[in-house]
């Protein structure tokens, strides 16, 4: 598409981290866009008696006037948005909202123009770098993980119940070709029900290295510790970031919040409908207050925004960045859905951003954590 001349008035709204741009396209410029759209449309039209692209342009303009006008309108908007955003230092980190004061009157005819400018405005959020806390001064102690006797007992009771249920299931299906081969003497349909753990019973479980009740208790305790350590590690990592967020200054762009809130509700609706419920009826039947739910989402969104901004800013300030080889490797192993979502260039930028943030967290973790 050829260059479009337009006037613009740019206004920064720092307290919202927002750019607002008023655009005006004069009638003569819009007429050129319309003619260009008509010429492009003509290339793809075929009618009886004419090969594709050879239908007289005047006939195409007359018969496909509405479609051409819609195309011209979209072409003009898209060109201006891309052109003006490319020029401005503050790049969008939210959806670029387009507010149209008045759509062009679709009464254009060749050689004619409108008698007034076509006006619309753009609005989007831009990034404001957070003011980071002094990472060196932040220390987060790791809570100790312990396993109680009651937790071990509960796990052993669950194991006993599971073994007995499997024995009963094998008994019910002992004549079926579908019944599973027993991996333990205790799950044999002829085996007696377990009522208490003894060394003899433990041996029948056929677990390598586990021959006594003490061995079984030690194994159960070890598995509980592994799970609790994993859960505690995930919580600890969140606590580190939350502590930095508390001590940093972070701007939450309003339009980014709106975008993420809409996305959150769409995903929630998909999950509800995937379960076979009608969304509106589900909310009523479950007595779900959307206002309260959205408030919860907003707090979650603010946390996500703050963490990402802090990690990317820390990476920026400390010069952390992946090599080209690391980016290439990440792209090769990326999910196909992610590859479909981004253009090759955008995917590369995204991978660089993710890897940089991971590098930033690793460095922060080493500085802040107290083991």
Residue, then its C-alpha position, 0 to 999 in steps of 0.5 A: x500500500x502507498x504512503x498515506x499522509x495524515x496529521x497526528x497529535x501525540x499525548x503521553x499520560x504518565x500516571x496511566x503509562x498510556x499513549x493517546x494519539x489523535x489522527x486525522x486523514x484528509x478526504x483526498x488521502x482517503x480517496x486515494x486509499x479507496x482507489x487503491x483498494x478498488x484496484x486490488x479488489x479488481x485483481x481477484x474478481x472473476x465473473x462469467x465472460x471474464x477471466x480472474x482480474x479482467x473484469x472492468x474496474x468500473x463494474x467491480x467498483x459498482x457491484x462490490x462497492x461496500x466490500x471495497x469501502x470496508x477494505x479501504x477503511x481497514x487498510x487506512x486504519x492498519x497503515x496509520x497504526x503501524x506507521x505511527x507506532x513505528x515512529x513513537x519511542x513508547x512502544x505498545x505493551x497492550x492492545x492498540x485500541x482504536x476509537x473512531x469518531x466517524x467512519x467515512x461515508x461509503x458514498x465515494x465515487x471515482x473523482x469525488x472526495x469527502x468534504x471533511x477529515x476522517x478522524x480517529x484516535x489510538x490508545x495503548x499502554x507503554x512500559x514504565x521501568x520499575x524502580x528496583x529495590x536494593x536486591x543485596x539488602x533483601x534476604x528471605x529465609x527458607x522455612x524448614x520442612x518437617x514430616x509428622x508421625x500423623x502424616x506418615x500414619x495417614x500415608x500408610x493408611x492410604x497405601x493399605x486402602x489402595x492395596x486392599x482395593x486393588x486386591x478386591x478389583x483383581x478378585x472381581x476380574x480374576x476370570x477376565x482377560x482384562x485383569x492386570x497381573x499382580x505386581x505384589x502378592x498382596x494384590x493377588x485375589x486370594x490374598x487376605x485383606x490387610x488390617x495392620x502393617x507387620x514385617x511379614x506383610x511389608x515383605x509381601x509388597x515386594x518393594x526393593x530394599x523395604x523389608x520391615x515396617x521401619x523400612x516402609x515408614x522411612x520410605x513413606x517419610x522420604x516421599x512425603x519430604x520430597x513432595x513437601x520440599x518441592x511445594x515449599x521450593x515453589x512457595x519460597x520462590x514466590x516469596x522471594x519475588x513478592x518481597x522484592x515487589x513490596x520494596x520496589x516501585x511498579x507501575x501497573x498500566x491500566x490498559x494492560x490490566x484490562x487486556x489481561x482481565x479480558x483474557x482471564x475471563x475468556x479462559x475461565x469461560x472456556x473451562x466452564x463450557x468445556x465441562x458442559x455447562x452454560x456459562x451464565x447458568x453456571x455462575x447463577x447456580x454456583x452463586x459466583x459473584x463476578x465482581x468479587x472474582x474479577x477483584x481476585x483476578x486483578x490482584x493476581x494480574x498485578x502480581x504477574x505484571x510486577x514479577x515480570x517487570x522486575x525480572x526483565x528490569x533486573x536483567x536489563x540493569x545487570x546485562x543478562x542476556x542469552x546467546x544466539x545459540x541459546x535462543x536457537x535451542x529454545x526455539x527448536x524445542x518450543x511448543x508448536x502452538x507457540x510457534x503458530x502464535x508468533x512470527x519468527x521474529x516475534x518468537x525470537x524476541x519472546x524467547x529472548x525475553x523469557x530466557x533473560x527473565x529466567x537468568x535474572x531470577x537465578x541471579x536474584x535467587x542466589x543473592x536473596x535466598x538463605x539456606 
